Amino acid sequence: MARPAKTKAAAPVAAIDTPNRERPAQPERFKASKEELLGLYKQMLLIRRFEERAGQLYGLGLIGGFCHLYIGQEAVAVGLQSAMTVGKDSVITGYRDHGHMLAYGIDPNIIMAELTGRQAGISKGKGGSMHMFSVEHGFYGGHGIVGAQVGLGTGLAFKHQYSGDGGVCLAYFGDGAANQGQVYESFNMAELWKLPVIYAIENNGYAMGTSVARSASEDQFYKRGESFRIPGIQVDGMDVLAVRGAAEEALAWTRAGKGPIILELMTYRYRGHSMSDPAKYRTREEVQSYREGRDPIEHAAKELQAMGMTENELKAIDAEIKAIVIAAAKYAEEAPEPEAGELYTHVLVESY
């Protein structure tokens, strides 16, 4: 009688949760000196006072079209961009762009002139609030189409890699844009090619007016790159030193050739989506709780006082910043509007 054949033992199955990729370190809060923190504080205050004046000019009819203010989110732009190298690294963003430009050291006069549609503006008065550029600084807009800047930012990162210039692209977008399909096409390409790009998701909770809880099935946006093997870090976007610490870690990751990284900055805007938005989808009490308990500028001011600065010294700085903004508004109001022929310039790269 034939003996039954022996059955082979099944091969062991690898655990599917075995770590198969490197992760960035958890960032530490940046240890700023008094001088460093004072510099960050001044930048945030400049953005706050500039945006307040822009809101006033919009109300007077001196700024047309849409106008999206950055009030409340100042720690994000200042914390991230203070770690970057102007002219070497590139920045691209959506239409809430005034604060990002100021954080990159661009003259408030020419930004305000652009807001008011003047020839002296950084885009010759043709871009307005939503479309401002400075190739000299490596600032590439200012884009009105939701999420469009993510693909373009990925292209900028490819340029940095291709030319070997050592630069990194910082591509901003919001919680609303995070649901755009083009974002995930960009993620896939960026990770395949290990592009030097930091995807900064400014999560202010409401996109254009719909809360994250109602619009996102996965509301932990720093995890959105997991299926592409892109690591993510969630950051307190109301703390400029926490943001700066995360920026240092993200830049170290990308500069080491490890590819893209996602930073989700948990922040909050005090005004509506744009100047025409009454923001009835949230309560006054909610906004006030952020103003009183989470304000990034007040938080930095308290730290400076703990380092020895007096209230009078902080008031003097505020007066200095207000004078800069008043001068920028005066400059813009007195600057001439573009000549009609300006409409035909910068349409094509070459002249025909």
C-alpha positions as CSV (number, residue, x, y, z in Angstrom):
1,M,0.0,0.0,0.0
2,A,1.4,3.4,-1.0
3,R,2.4,5.8,1.7
4,P,0.8,9.3,1.6
5,A,3.1,12.1,0.4
6,K,4.4,14.5,3.0
7,T,2.8,17.9,2.9
8,K,5.1,20.9,2.8
9,A,5.0,23.3,5.7
10,A,3.5,26.7,4.8
11,A,6.1,29.5,4.5
12,P,5.9,32.0,7.4
13,V,3.9,35.1,6.6
14,A,5.7,38.4,7.2
15,A,3.9,40.7,9.6
16,I,2.2,43.4,7.6
17,D,2.9,46.0,10.3
18,T,6.7,45.5,10.2
19,P,8.3,48.9,9.8
20,N,9.8,49.2,6.3
21,R,10.8,52.8,6.1
22,E,12.7,55.5,7.9
23,R,10.9,58.1,9.8
24,P,11.9,61.7,10.7
25,A,12.6,62.4,14.4
26,Q,9.8,64.1,16.4
27,P,10.8,67.7,16.1
28,E,11.7,69.7,19.2
29,R,10.5,73.2,20.0
30,F,13.2,75.6,18.7
31,K,15.4,77.0,21.4
32,A,15.5,80.7,20.4
33,S,17.7,83.3,21.9
34,K,16.0,86.6,23.0
35,E,17.2,88.2,19.7
36,E,15.9,85.3,17.6
37,L,12.5,85.3,19.3
38,L,12.3,89.1,19.0
39,G,13.0,88.8,15.2
40,L,10.2,86.3,14.9
41,Y,7.9,88.4,17.0
42,K,8.5,91.4,14.8
43,Q,7.7,89.4,11.6
44,M,4.5,88.1,13.0
45,L,3.5,91.6,14.2
46,L,4.2,93.1,10.8
47,I,1.9,90.5,9.1
48,R,-0.8,91.2,11.7
49,R,-0.7,95.0,11.3
50,F,-0.3,94.8,7.5
51,E,-3.4,92.6,7.2
52,E,-5.4,94.8,9.5
53,R,-4.6,97.8,7.3
54,A,-5.4,95.8,4.2
55,G,-8.8,95.0,5.6
56,Q,-9.4,98.7,6.1
57,L,-8.3,99.6,2.6
58,Y,-10.6,96.9,1.2
59,G,-13.5,98.4,3.2
60,L,-12.7,101.8,1.6
61,G,-12.8,100.3,-1.9
62,L,-9.1,100.8,-2.5
63,I,-8.5,97.0,-2.8
64,G,-10.7,95.2,-5.3
65,G,-11.6,91.6,-6.1
66,F,-11.1,89.0,-3.4
67,C,-8.9,89.6,-0.3
68,H,-8.0,86.7,2.0
69,L,-6.4,87.8,5.3
70,Y,-3.8,85.8,7.3
71,I,-4.7,87.1,10.7
72,G,-4.3,84.4,13.3
73,Q,-2.0,82.2,11.2
74,E,1.2,84.3,11.4
75,A,3.2,81.7,13.3
76,V,3.0,79.3,10.4
77,A,4.6,81.4,7.7
78,V,7.1,83.0,10.1
79,G,8.1,79.8,11.8
80,L,8.6,77.9,8.5
81,Q,10.1,80.5,6.3
82,S,12.6,81.8,8.9
83,A,14.4,78.5,8.6
84,M,14.6,78.8,4.8
85,T,17.2,80.5,2.6
86,V,15.8,83.3,0.4
87,G,16.9,82.9,-3.2
88,K,18.0,79.3,-2.7
89,D,14.8,77.7,-1.5
90,S,11.4,78.3,-3.2
91,V,8.0,79.0,-1.8
92,I,4.6,78.6,-3.4
93,T,1.1,79.1,-1.9
94,G,-2.6,79.6,-2.6
95,Y,-4.4,82.9,-2.6
96,R,-4.0,83.7,1.2
97,D,-0.5,84.9,0.3
98,H,0.3,88.3,1.8
99,G,1.7,86.9,5.0
100,H,3.9,84.4,3.1
101,M,5.4,87.2,1.1
102,L,6.1,89.3,4.2
103,A,7.7,86.3,5.9
104,Y,10.1,86.0,3.0
105,G,11.4,89.5,3.5
106,I,9.6,91.2,0.6
107,D,9.0,95.0,0.9
108,P,5.6,95.8,2.4
109,N,5.4,98.9,0.1
110,I,5.3,96.9,-3.1
111,I,3.0,94.3,-1.6
112,M,0.5,96.9,-0.6
113,A,0.9,98.6,-4.0
114,E,0.0,95.3,-5.6
115,L,-3.1,94.9,-3.4
116,T,-4.3,98.3,-4.6
117,G,-3.6,97.6,-8.2
118,R,-0.7,100.1,-8.7
119,Q,2.1,100.1,-11.2
120,A,4.6,100.0,-8.4
121,G,3.2,96.7,-7.2
122,I,5.3,93.5,-7.3
123,S,3.2,92.2,-10.3
124,K,2.8,95.7,-11.8
125,G,-0.7,96.0,-10.4
126,K,-2.0,93.1,-12.5
127,G,-2.0,90.3,-9.9
128,G,-3.7,91.9,-7.0
129,S,-4.2,90.2,-3.7
130,M,-4.2,86.6,-5.0
131,H,-1.4,86.5,-7.6
132,M,1.9,87.9,-6.5
133,F,5.3,86.7,-7.5
134,S,9.0,87.5,-6.8
135,V,11.4,85.3,-8.8
136,E,14.3,87.2,-7.1
137,H,13.1,85.9,-3.8
138,G,12.1,82.4,-5.1
139,F,8.4,83.2,-4.3
140,Y,6.2,81.7,-7.0
141,G,2.7,82.8,-6.0
142,G,-0.2,83.4,-5.1
143,H,-2.6,81.0,-7.0
144,G,-6.3,81.3,-7.2
145,I,-7.2,77.7,-8.3
146,V,-7.6,75.6,-5.2
147,G,-4.7,73.1,-5.0
148,A,-3.1,74.1,-8.2
149,Q,0.0,75.2,-6.5
150,V,0.8,71.7,-5.2
151,G,1.6,70.3,-8.6
152,L,3.6,73.5,-9.5
153,G,5.5,73.2,-6.2
154,T,6.3,69.6,-7.0
155,G,7.7,70.9,-10.3
156,L,9.8,73.5,-8.5
157,A,11.2,70.7,-6.3
158,F,12.1,68.8,-9.5
159,K,13.9,71.9,-10.7
160,H,15.9,72.1,-7.5
161,Q,16.8,68.4,-7.8
162,Y,17.6,68.6,-11.5
163,S,19.9,71.6,-11.3
164,G,21.5,70.4,-8.1
165,D,21.2,73.8,-6.4
166,G,20.5,72.3,-3.0
167,G,17.2,74.1,-2.7
168,V,13.9,72.9,-1.2
169,C,10.4,73.9,-2.2
170,L,7.9,74.8,0.5
171,A,4.4,74.2,-1.0
172,Y,1.6,75.5,1.1
173,F,-2.1,74.4,0.9
174,G,-5.0,74.2,3.2
175,D,-7.3,71.6,4.7
176,G,-9.8,72.3,1.9
177,A,-7.3,71.8,-0.9
178,A,-6.1,68.6,0.8
179,N,-9.0,66.8,-0.8
180,Q,-8.0,67.7,-4.4
181,G,-7.0,64.9,-6.6
182,Q,-4.0,66.7,-8.0
183,V,-2.5,66.7,-4.6
184,Y,-2.2,63.0,-4.6
185,E,-0.8,62.8,-8.1
186,S,1.9,65.2,-6.8
187,F,2.5,63.1,-3.7
188,N,3.1,60.0,-5.8
189,M,5.5,61.6,-8.2
190,A,7.4,63.4,-5.4
191,E,8.0,60.2,-3.5
192,L,9.0,58.1,-6.6
193,W,11.6,60.7,-7.5
194,K,12.5,61.6,-3.9
195,L,11.9,65.3,-4.6
196,P,13.0,68.0,-2.1
197,V,9.6,69.3,-1.2
198,I,7.9,70.2,2.1
199,Y,4.1,70.0,1.8
200,A,2.8,72.4,4.4
201,I,-0.9,71.9,5.1
202,E,-2.3,74.9,7.0
203,N,-5.3,73.4,8.7
204,N,-7.4,76.3,10.0
205,G,-10.4,74.0,10.4
206,Y,-12.9,75.5,8.0
207,A,-11.5,75.6,4.4
208,M,-13.8,78.0,2.6
209,G,-16.5,77.6,5.2
210,T,-17.1,73.9,5.9
211,S,-15.6,72.4,8.9
212,V,-13.0,69.6,8.6
213,A,-15.3,67.3,10.5
214,R,-17.9,67.6,7.8
215,S,-15.6,67.5,4.8
216,A,-12.8,65.1,5.5
217,S,-13.1,61.4,6.1
218,E,-9.5,61.4,7.4
219,D,-9.1,64.6,9.4
220,Q,-5.5,63.9,10.5
221,F,-4.0,65.4,7.4
222,Y,-0.4,64.6,8.3
223,K,-1.3,61.0,7.6
224,R,-2.5,61.7,4.1
225,G,0.9,60.7,2.6
226,E,1.1,57.3,4.3
227,S,-0.1,55.3,1.2
228,F,2.7,57.0,-0.8
229,R,5.3,56.3,2.0
230,I,5.6,60.1,2.7
231,P,6.1,60.7,6.4
232,G,4.0,63.4,8.2
233,I,4.2,65.5,11.3
234,Q,1.4,67.4,13.1
235,V,2.5,70.7,14.5
236,D,1.0,73.4,16.8
237,G,0.7,76.1,14.2
238,M,-0.1,78.7,16.9
239,D,3.4,78.4,18.4
240,V,6.1,80.0,16.3
241,L,8.9,78.1,18.0
242,A,7.1,74.8,17.6
243,V,6.7,75.5,13.9
244,R,10.3,76.6,13.6
245,G,11.4,73.3,15.2
246,A,9.4,71.3,12.7
247,A,10.8,73.3,9.8
248,E,14.3,72.5,10.9
249,E,13.5,68.7,11.0
250,A,11.7,68.9,7.6
251,L,14.5,70.7,5.9
252,A,17.1,68.3,7.3
253,W,15.0,65.4,5.9
254,T,14.6,66.8,2.4
255,R,18.1,68.2,2.1
256,A,19.4,64.7,3.0
257,G,17.8,63.4,-0.2
258,K,15.0,61.4,1.6
259,G,12.3,62.9,-0.5
260,P,9.1,64.8,0.5
261,I,7.6,65.3,3.9
262,I,4.2,66.6,5.1
263,L,3.7,69.1,7.9
264,E,0.2,69.7,9.2
265,L,0.1,73.0,10.9
266,M,-2.9,73.2,13.3
267,T,-3.8,76.9,13.1
268,Y,-6.9,79.2,13.1
269,R,-8.0,82.3,11.1
270,Y,-9.8,85.0,13.0
271,R,-11.5,86.5,10.0
272,G,-13.7,84.8,7.4
273,H,-12.4,82.9,4.4
274,S,-12.3,86.2,2.5
275,M,-13.4,89.8,3.3
276,S,-16.8,89.0,1.9
277,D,-17.3,86.0,4.2
278,P,-19.4,86.8,7.4
279,A,-18.2,83.4,8.9
280,K,-21.6,82.5,10.3
281,Y,-20.6,78.8,10.4
282,R,-18.8,79.3,13.8
283,T,-19.5,81.1,17.0
284,R,-18.0,84.3,18.3
285,E,-17.2,82.5,21.5
286,E,-15.0,80.1,19.5
287,V,-13.1,82.8,17.7
288,Q,-12.7,84.7,21.0
289,S,-11.3,81.6,22.7
290,Y,-8.5,81.5,20.2
291,R,-7.8,85.2,20.4
292,E,-7.6,85.1,24.2
293,G,-6.0,81.8,24.8
294,R,-4.0,80.7,21.7
295,D,-2.9,83.9,19.9
296,P,0.6,83.3,18.5
297,I,1.8,86.9,18.9
298,E,0.6,87.3,22.5
299,H,2.2,84.0,23.3
300,A,5.6,85.2,21.9
301,A,5.2,88.5,23.7
302,K,4.8,86.7,27.1
303,E,7.9,84.7,26.4
304,L,9.8,87.8,25.6
305,Q,8.7,89.4,28.8
306,A,9.9,86.3,30.6
307,M,13.3,86.9,29.0
308,G,13.4,90.4,30.4
309,M,11.6,92.7,27.9
310,T,9.2,95.3,29.4
311,E,5.7,96.1,28.3
312,N,6.9,99.5,27.2
313,E,9.5,98.0,25.0
314,L,6.9,95.8,23.3
315,K,4.6,98.8,22.8
316,A,7.4,100.7,21.2
317,I,8.0,97.8,18.8
318,D,4.2,97.8,17.9
319,A,4.4,101.6,17.2
320,E,7.4,101.0,15.0
321,I,5.6,98.3,13.0
322,K,2.4,100.4,12.7
323,A,4.5,103.2,11.2
324,I,5.9,100.8,8.6
325,V,2.4,99.7,7.6
326,I,1.0,103.3,7.5
327,A,3.9,104.3,5.3
328,A,3.2,101.3,3.0
329,A,-0.5,102.2,2.7
330,K,0.4,105.9,1.9
331,Y,2.9,104.7,-0.7
332,A,0.3,102.5,-2.3
333,E,-2.4,105.2,-2.3
334,E,-0.1,107.7,-3.9
335,A,1.4,105.4,-6.5
336,P,0.0,105.7,-10.1
337,E,-2.2,103.1,-11.7
338,P,-0.7,101.1,-14.6
339,E,-0.7,102.5,-18.1
340,A,-3.2,100.8,-20.4
341,G,-0.3,99.2,-22.4
342,E,0.7,97.3,-19.3
343,L,-2.1,94.8,-20.1
344,Y,-0.1,93.4,-23.0
345,T,3.1,92.8,-21.1
346,H,4.2,89.5,-19.3
347,V,1.6,87.5,-21.3
348,L,4.3,85.5,-23.2
349,V,7.9,84.8,-22.2
350,E,9.2,86.4,-25.4
351,S,8.1,89.3,-27.5
352,Y,6.3,88.6,-30.8
